[in-house]
Amino acid sequence: MLKVKKFFQFSFAIGTITSLVFVPIFSFNQNKNLINNEKLATINFASKKFVVNDWKIPTSKSTDGKKLSDKVSDTIELKLYLDVFNEKGNLDERIDSLLNKIKRGFKNKNINWKIQTSAMLPIVWFYFNDVEKSKEFIKYVDTLDFVKRIVFYKKVIIKNNDVVSQNEQNGYYISRFSDINKKLLLKEINLNPEKQTEFFKYHRKGSKIGILEVGTTQLQRNYKFVHTPEVKLFTPENLNDTHGTNVSMVAAGKNGINSNGQIYFTSFSSNNFNWQNALEWLVLKNNVKFINHSYGPTADYSLPYDDDSFFIDYISRKYGVVNVFAAGNGHNKQNKKGKWIDSTQLAYNAISVGSTKYRENSFLNDIEISNFSNRELESNHLNLPKPLVVAPGEILFENNDEIRGTSFAAPVVTGAISYIFDKFSWLNNDQFRVPSAMSILAASAHLPKYKNLNKKGNGFDSTYGAGLIDVEKMQEAAWNINTKPVIKSDVDGGIFESSHLNLQAGEQINIALSWMFNSGLLKENENKPELQHPNWWEWLFPTWALAKQTAQGIDYELKLSDWKSKHINENRLKLEETKKRQNQALFTDYDLVLEKLDSRGYWQSVSSSLSINSNVELIKFKVQDSGIYRYIVKKYKSSLFENSVDDSIAVTHTVFKEN
């Protein structure tokens, strides 16, 4: 049975996913300065293209001591999706051509244009300081055939408790005077510090690690990092907000997980362009392959998959970017603000990370989820493997102060998986990096021993995912990994068979299979239709040739309109067309089966993961009878279509000895 996923427009709420034990420096200021934004939001435009999305801005103090809400401009932000296919040249040239058409055609000439453009997609942002001018502009561009969608991002100033967890208590300056207690943190995730140091002796510089932050924040670059970070801020720098420094320190500080990593730090706040531009700066300009996202939505209702989620999936599939998201800190709130794993965290190719409590003795104390750590999924996506894993999110400093939040669990995973790819560099390729990362994390994690678990059909627990990460076992999973492209012509049935495994009673084998949502990418370009003309000799009969030319023109317009309705560009489909060609499936249905060789020489299934609406399958099997085992991957129903890019799958296993 195939479950069709539904996608809706939604208001995107931005807030830092963190639960610090510091005194909050945020204070609330009503949206008194955002008169233009409030006014425009009340206007009813009779347009199918026009959409209003909230863009929520945290009220942090800036370096001059003023509230950020007092500094936030009341500028109106309009995002336009353009149809550039009739223009010539590269993407920038095509966008410029349409921008010139827009500016020439707009009747209100008394205007100073402020425009931003995407380096990756045919999207532009226009900014206005006047409601009437923006109203005229919306009505004007609504009439243009090459403007496909108009999004108004209404700015909303939000309270402190919409940004941080209610667990926040005193101090906000820890990272200025202390550093992470490396010994305790590495012990919790089973990362041997001596082996780490030995590896770093011969590998002087590791992966580029992107840290994408929300709000006004800063990065202390002096003594905290082995390699000087690269920084590009799209917000004012705030010397009092150390959230970004703490996140970066966990991932790749001197006392962090991958201390040889190179931090690329960027932040956004006041508009949607800054968010996308920050990602483009990381991916296109700096070729960053691991990005940490310690922020998320703060709405009091769950937010579904949307354009921004689709964008995250696109950069993961196109460029092999491993996006790691904090799951959020709203689970224990009395109100419902930000309690779901939703919004951009729902991106199918992204990794969601929950937080575990600090364990004084990691060998004796069982794993326990942090009270604040989100685990509820948006209702249309209950079967997704989210959280994928959990990691320590209550982290001690050397002076015994503490930071708490899924904001800090996420960079533990970002640092750990980038460290593994540095050690196993042959795995570091764009086609398989993301599914390999998900399989390595899932196959190596371990669940609590004494907690009641709620397993989904894909083998993941609804609270802990695959479990707590274990870096030593991640290395075992990396050694055992197999990757494979699957093409449309591959028949249903077995597509992969592991080597034979001699397992002993009492051992546990973990097996994880991952693959990707292909995000509408095409193997070969599907070029727009060409206008046909009568041959020269047909003009010897002008009446006939003219009639033929008219018919060809009508046929061309119909074909071009149909093509535009289906394509983002020549090598990528729109979401609805992607779902249509995939028979409403998001991804191929693969099954994972563990088999044992019986006494007659036949293979018998002993465990399986057979979910439909998941792109990760997980088996955790406690061996009762010693013997020869193998695992196989079966393709049940393909989402691939003619000219689809191939599926990229990765499967691996680890074996846990009996304690």
Residue pairs with C-beta under 8 A, 6 or more apart in sequence:
1 612
2 583
2 584
2 585
2 612
2 637
3 383
3 612
3 613
4 579
4 584
5 305
5 380
5 381
5 579
5 584
5 586
5 613
6 304
6 380
7 304
7 305
7 306
7 575
8 304
8 306
9 51
9 53
9 306
10 53
10 303
10 304
10 306
10 343
11 52
11 53
11 54
11 299
11 303
12 53
12 54
12 55
12 272
12 297
12 303
12 306
12 308
12 343
13 54
13 56
13 156
13 158
13 162
13 297
13 298
13 299
13 303
13 338
13 343
14 55
14 56
14 57
14 58
14 214
14 269
14 275
14 295
14 296
14 297
14 298
15 56
15 58
15 158
15 162
15 163
15 164
15 214
15 295
15 296
15 297
15 298
15 338
16 58
16 163
16 164
16 213
16 214
16 215
16 243
16 294
16 295
16 407
17 294
17 295
17 296
17 326
17 327
17 328
17 329
17 338
17 405
17 406
17 407
17 410
18 164
18 165
18 243
18 294
18 326
18 329
18 403
18 405
18 406
18 407
18 408
19 164
19 165
19 167
19 168
19 329
19 370
19 372
19 393
19 404
19 405
19 406
19 407
20 164
20 168
20 172
20 243
20 403
20 404
20 405
21 167
21 168
21 169
21 170
21 171
21 401
21 402
21 403
21 404
22 168
22 169
22 170
22 171
22 172
22 173
22 174
23 168
23 169
23 170
23 171
23 172
24 160
24 164
24 168
24 172
25 60
25 61
25 172
25 240
25 241
26 58
26 59
26 60
26 61
26 159
26 160
26 163
26 164
27 59
27 61
27 67
27 160
28 59
28 157
28 159
28 160
29 59
29 67
29 69
29 70
29 157
30 157
31 37
31 38
31 155
31 156
31 157
33 69
33 70
33 72
33 74
33 157
34 72
34 74
34 155
34 156
34 157
35 74
36 74
36 75
36 76
36 128
36 129
36 130
36 131
36 134
37 74
37 76
37 154
37 155
37 156
38 154
39 131
40 76
40 131
40 134
40 135
40 152
40 154
41 52
41 152
41 154
43 135
45 138
45 139
45 142
47 138
47 142
47 150
49 142
49 147
49 148
49 149
49 150
50 138
50 142
50 150
50 152
51 149
51 150
51 151
51 152
52 151
52 152
52 154
53 151
53 152
53 153
53 154
53 272
54 153
54 154
54 156
55 77
55 153
55 154
55 155
55 156
55 270
55 271
55 272
56 155
56 156
56 157
56 158
56 162
56 298
57 68
57 69
57 72
57 155
57 156
57 157
57 158
57 215
57 269
57 270
58 68
58 158
58 160
58 162
58 163
58 214
58 215
58 269
59 67
59 68
59 69
59 157
59 158
59 159
59 160
60 67
60 68
60 215
60 216
60 217
60 238
60 240
60 241
61 67
61 68
61 216
61 238
61 240
62 68
62 71
62 216
62 236
62 238
63 236
63 237
63 238
63 239
63 240
68 215
68 216
68 236
68 238
68 269
69 157
71 236
72 155
72 157
72 270
73 270
74 129
74 155
75 114
75 127
75 128
75 129
75 271
76 127
76 128
76 129
76 131
76 134
76 152
77 125
77 126
77 127
77 152
77 153
77 155
77 271
77 272
77 273
78 125
78 126
78 127
78 128
78 134
78 137
78 138
78 150
78 151
78 152
78 153
79 123
79 124
79 125
79 149
79 150
79 151
79 152
79 153
79 272
79 273
80 123
80 124
80 125
80 126
80 141
80 147
80 149
80 150
80 151
81 122
81 123
81 147
81 148
81 149
81 151
82 95
82 98
82 122
82 123
82 124
82 146
82 147
82 148
83 122
83 145
83 146
83 147
83 148
83 564
84 91
84 94
84 95
84 97
84 98
84 122
84 146
84 569
85 528
85 560
85 563
85 564
85 567
85 569
86 146
87 93
87 94
87 97
87 98
88 94
88 97
89 97
91 119
91 122
92 117
92 119
94 122
95 117
95 122
95 124
98 146
99 115
99 117
99 124
101 144
101 146
102 141
102 144
102 147
103 113
105 140
105 144
106 136
106 137
106 140
107 136
107 140
108 133
108 136
108 137
111 133
113 126
114 126
114 127
114 128
115 124
115 125
115 126
115 127
116 124
116 125
116 127
116 273
116 277
117 123
117 124
117 125
118 124
118 276
118 277
118 280
119 280
119 284
120 276
120 280
120 283
120 284
121 311
121 568
122 568
122 569
123 276
125 271
125 272
125 273
126 137
128 134
128 137
138 150
138 152
141 147
141 150
142 150
151 272
153 271
153 272
155 270
155 271
158 298
161 337
162 298
162 337
162 338
163 215
163 298
164 329
164 405
165 329
165 330
165 332
165 333
165 372
165 404
165 405
166 332
166 333
166 334
167 329
167 332
167 371
167 372
167 404
167 405
171 401
172 240
172 241
172 242
173 240
173 242
174 242
174 246
174 397
174 399
174 401
174 403
175 220
175 224
175 242
175 245
175 246
175 249
175 397
176 220
176 242
177 399
178 397
178 398
178 399
178 401
179 224
179 249
179 253
179 254
179 255
179 397
179 398
180 249
180 250
180 253
180 255
180 256
180 395
180 396
180 397
180 398
181 255
181 395
181 396
181 397
181 398
182 193
182 255
182 256
183 193
184 396
185 250
185 255
185 257
185 392
185 395
185 396
185 412
186 192
186 193
186 196
186 257
186 471
187 362
188 358
188 359
188 362
188 392
188 468
189 257
189 391
189 392
189 412
189 416
189 468
189 469
189 470
189 471
190 362
190 470
190 471
190 472
190 473
191 257
191 416
191 419
191 471
191 472
192 472
196 259
196 419
199 422
199 423
200 259
200 260
203 260
203 422
204 260
205 227
205 260
205 262
206 252
206 258
206 260
206 261
206 262
206 418
206 419
206 422
207 258
207 261
207 262
207 289
207 290
207 418
207 419
207 421
207 422
208 261
208 262
208 264
208 286
208 287
208 288
208 289
208 290
209 251
209 252
209 258
209 261
209 262
209 263
209 264
209 288
209 290
209 291
209 292
209 414
209 415
209 418
210 264
210 265
210 266
210 282
210 286
210 288
210 290
210 291
210 292
211 219
211 244
211 247
211 248
211 251
211 263
211 264
211 265
211 266
211 291
211 292
211 294
211 411
212 266
212 267
212 268
212 278
212 279
212 282
212 291
212 292
212 293
212 295
213 243
213 244
213 247
213 265
213 266
213 267
213 268
213 294
213 295
214 267
214 268
214 269
214 295
215 235
215 238
215 241
215 243
215 267
215 269
216 235
216 236
216 237
216 238
216 241
216 267
216 269
217 235
217 237
217 238
217 241
217 242
217 243
217 244
217 245
217 267
218 237
218 238
218 239
218 241
218 242
218 244
218 245
219 229
219 231
219 244
219 245
219 248
219 263
219 265
220 242
220 245
221 228
221 229
221 231
223 254
224 245
224 248
224 249
224 253
224 254
225 248
225 249
225 252
225 253
225 254
225 259
225 263
226 254
226 259
226 260
227 260
227 261
227 262
227 263
229 248
229 262
229 263
229 264
229 265
230 262
230 263
230 264
230 265
230 286
231 264
231 265
231 266
232 264
232 265
232 266
232 278
232 281
233 265
233 266
233 267
234 266
234 267
234 268
234 269
234 270
234 274
234 277
234 278
235 267
235 268
235 269
235 270
235 274
243 294
243 407
244 265
244 267
246 403
246 407
246 408
247 292
247 294
247 407
247 408
247 410
247 411
248 256
248 263
248 265
248 411
249 255
249 256
250 256
250 257
250 395
250 408
250 411
250 412
250 415
251 257
251 258
251 261
251 263
251 292
251 411
251 412
251 414
251 415
251 418
252 258
252 259
252 260
252 261
252 262
252 263
252 415
252 418
253 259
255 398
256 411
256 415
257 411
257 412
257 414
257 415
257 416
257 419
258 415
258 416
258 418
258 419
258 422
260 422
261 415
261 418
261 419
261 422
264 282
264 286
264 288
266 278
266 281
266 282
267 278
268 274
268 275
268 277
268 278
275 308
276 311
279 291
279 311
279 315
282 288
282 291
283 291
283 315
283 319
283 321
288 321
289 319
289 320
289 321
289 322
289 418
289 421
289 428
289 430
289 433
290 321
290 322
290 324
290 414
290 417
290 418
290 421
291 321
291 322
291 323
291 324
291 414
292 324
292 410
292 411
292 414
293 323
293 324
293 325
293 326
293 344
293 350
293 410
294 326
294 405
294 406
294 407
294 408
294 410
294 411
295 326
295 407
296 325
296 326
296 328
296 338
296 343
296 344
296 345
297 303
297 328
297 338
297 340
297 342
297 343
297 344
297 345
298 330
298 337
298 338
299 337
299 338
300 335
300 336
300 337
301 336
302 340
302 342
302 376
302 378
302 379
303 340
303 342
303 343
303 378
304 342
304 343
304 346
304 378
304 380
304 381
305 346
305 347
305 378
305 380
305 381
306 343
308 343
308 344
309 343
309 344
309 346
309 347
310 347
310 519
310 575
312 323
312 344
312 347
312 349
312 350
313 347
313 348
313 349
313 350
313 517
313 519
314 519
314 520
314 521
314 572
315 321
315 323
316 322
316 323
316 347
316 349
316 350
316 434
316 516
316 519
317 349
317 434
317 516
317 517
317 518
317 519
317 521
317 645
318 519
318 521
319 430
320 429
320 430
320 431
320 432
320 433
320 434
321 433
321 434
322 351
322 414
322 417
322 418
322 433
322 434
322 437
323 347
323 349
323 350
323 351
324 350
324 351
324 353
324 410
324 411
324 413
324 414
324 417
325 344
325 345
325 347
325 350
325 351
325 352
325 353
325 410
326 352
326 353
326 405
326 406
326 407
326 409
326 410
327 341
327 345
327 352
327 353
327 354
327 355
327 373
327 374
327 375
327 386
327 387
327 406
327 409
327 410
328 338
328 339
328 340
328 341
328 345
328 373
328 374
328 406
329 338
329 355
329 372
329 373
329 374
329 405
329 406
329 407
330 336
330 337
330 338
330 339
330 340
330 372
330 374
331 339
331 371
331 372
331 373
331 374
331 375
331 376
332 371
332 372
333 339
333 372
338 374
339 374
339 376
340 374
340 376
340 377
340 378
341 352
341 374
341 375
341 376
341 377
341 378
341 386
341 387
342 377
342 378
342 381
343 378
344 350
345 352
345 386
346 377
346 378
346 381
346 384
346 386
348 384
348 516
348 517
348 586
348 587
348 615
349 434
349 516
349 517
349 519
349 615
351 388
351 389
351 413
351 417
351 437
351 438
351 441
352 386
352 387
352 388
352 465
353 387
353 388
353 389
353 390
353 391
353 406
353 409
353 410
353 412
353 413
354 369
354 370
354 373
354 374
354 375
354 387
354 389
354 390
354 391
354 393
354 406
354 409
354 463
354 464
354 465
355 369
355 370
355 372
355 373
355 390
355 391
355 392
355 393
355 394
355 404
355 405
355 406
355 408
355 409
356 367
356 368
356 369
356 370
356 373
356 390
356 391
356 392
356 393
356 394
356 409
356 468
357 368
357 369
357 370
357 394
358 392
358 394
358 395
358 396
358 402
359 365
359 367
359 368
366 448
366 449
366 450
366 451
367 390
367 446
367 447
367 448
367 449
367 451
367 464
367 467
367 468
368 448
368 451
369 375
369 390
369 463
369 464
370 393
370 394
370 404
370 406
370 409
372 404
372 405
372 406
373 387
373 390
373 393
373 406
373 409
374 387
374 406
375 387
375 462
375 463
377 384
377 386
381 613
382 456
383 456
383 457
383 458
383 611
383 612
383 613
383 614
384 613
384 614
385 438
385 442
385 456
385 458
385 460
385 465
385 466
385 614
385 615
385 616
385 618
386 465
387 464
387 465
388 438
388 441
388 442
388 460
388 465
388 466
388 616
389 413
389 441
389 442
389 445
389 465
389 466
389 467
389 468
389 469
390 409
390 445
390 464
390 465
390 467
390 468
390 469
391 409
391 410
391 412
391 413
391 416
391 468
391 469
392 408
392 409
392 412
393 404
393 405
393 406
393 407
393 408
393 409
393 412
394 402
394 403
394 404
395 402
395 403
395 404
395 408
396 402
397 403
412 469
413 441
413 469
416 469
416 471
416 474
417 437
417 440
417 441
417 474
419 471
420 440
420 471
420 474
420 475
420 478
421 427
421 428
421 433
421 437
423 475
423 478
424 475
424 478
424 479
427 433
427 436
427 478
427 481
427 483
431 483
431 485
431 648
432 483
432 648
432 650
434 514
434 516
434 648
435 483
435 514
435 515
435 516
435 648
435 649
435 650
436 478
436 481
436 483
436 514
436 650
436 652
438 512
438 514
438 616
438 650
439 477
439 481
439 512
439 513
439 514
439 616
439 650
439 651
439 652
440 474
440 477
440 478
440 481
440 512
440 652
441 466
441 469
441 474
441 512
442 460
442 465
442 466
442 510
442 512
442 514
442 616
442 618
443 466
443 473
443 477
443 480
443 510
443 511
443 512
443 618
443 652
443 653
443 654
444 469
444 470
444 471
444 473
444 474
444 476
444 477
444 510
444 654
445 465
445 466
445 467
445 468
445 469
445 470
445 473
445 510
446 467
446 468
446 470
446 473
446 510
446 656
447 453
447 461
447 464
447 466
447 467
447 468
447 620
448 464
448 467
451 464
453 461
453 463
453 464
454 461
454 462
454 463
455 461
455 462
456 462
456 611
456 614
457 609
457 610
457 611
457 612
457 614
458 609
458 611
458 614
458 616
458 617
458 618
459 466
459 609
459 611
459 617
459 618
459 619
459 620
460 466
460 614
460 616
460 618
461 467
466 510
466 512
466 618
473 654
473 656
476 654
476 655
477 512
477 652
477 653
477 654
478 652
480 652
480 653
480 654
481 650
481 651
481 652
482 496
482 498
482 650
482 651
482 652
483 648
483 649
483 650
484 495
484 496
484 648
484 649
484 650
484 651
485 646
485 647
485 648
485 649
486 495
486 515
486 588
486 635
486 638
486 640
486 646
486 647
486 648
486 649
487 640
487 646
487 647
488 638
488 640
488 641
488 642
488 644
488 646
490 635
490 638
491 635
492 634
492 635
492 636
492 637
492 638
493 634
493 635
494 632
494 633
494 634
495 590
495 633
495 634
495 635
496 632
496 633
496 649
496 651
497 630
497 631
497 632
498 630
498 631
498 632
498 651
498 653
499 630
500 597
500 628
500 629
500 630
501 509
501 628
501 629
501 630
501 653
501 655
502 626
502 627
502 628
502 629
503 509
503 623
503 626
503 627
503 628
503 629
503 655
504 623
504 626
505 623
505 624
505 625
505 626
506 622
506 623
506 657
506 658
507 622
507 623
507 655
507 656
507 657
507 658
508 620
508 621
508 622
508 623
508 655
508 656
508 658
509 594
509 619
509 620
509 621
509 623
509 629
509 653
509 654
509 655
509 656
510 618
510 619
510 620
510 621
510 653
510 654
510 655
510 656
511 592
511 594
511 618
511 619
511 621
511 631
511 651
511 652
511 653
512 616
512 617
512 618
512 619
512 651
512 652
512 653
513 590
513 592
513 609
513 616
513 617
513 618
513 633
513 649
513 650
513 651
514 615
514 616
514 617
514 649
514 650
514 651
515 587
515 588
515 590
515 615
515 647
515 648
515 649
515 650
516 587
516 615
516 647
516 648
517 586
517 587
517 615
518 578
518 587
518 639
518 644
518 645
518 647
519 572
519 578
520 568
520 572
520 573
520 574
520 575
520 577
520 578
521 571
521 572
521 573
521 644
521 645
522 570
522 571
522 572
522 573
522 643
522 644
522 645
523 643
523 644
523 645
523 646
524 571
524 643
525 570
525 571
526 563
526 567
526 570
526 571
526 643
527 570
528 560
528 563
528 564
528 567
528 570
529 556
529 559
529 560
529 563
530 556
531 552
531 553
531 556
532 552
532 555
532 556
533 549
533 552
534 545
534 548
534 549
534 552
538 544
538 545
538 548
539 545
565 574
565 577
566 573
566 574
566 577
567 573
567 574
567 577
568 574
573 581
579 585
579 586
581 641
581 644
582 639
582 640
582 641
582 644
583 639
585 637
585 639
586 613
586 615
586 639
587 615
587 639
587 647
588 635
588 637
588 638
588 639
588 640
588 647
589 612
589 635
589 636
589 637
589 638
589 639
590 617
590 633
590 634
590 635
590 636
590 649
591 608
591 609
591 610
591 617
591 633
591 634
591 636
592 608
592 609
592 610
592 617
592 618
592 619
592 631
592 632
592 633
592 634
592 651
593 605
593 607
593 608
593 631
593 632
593 633
593 634
594 605
594 606
594 607
594 608
594 619
594 621
594 629
594 630
594 631
595 603
595 604
595 605
595 606
595 629
595 630
595 631
595 632
596 603
596 604
596 606
596 625
596 627
596 628
596 629
597 603
597 604
597 627
597 628
597 629
597 630
598 604
603 630
606 621
606 629
607 619
607 621
608 619
609 617
609 618
609 619
610 617
611 617
619 631
623 629
631 651
631 653
633 649
633 651
638 647
639 647
640 646
640 647
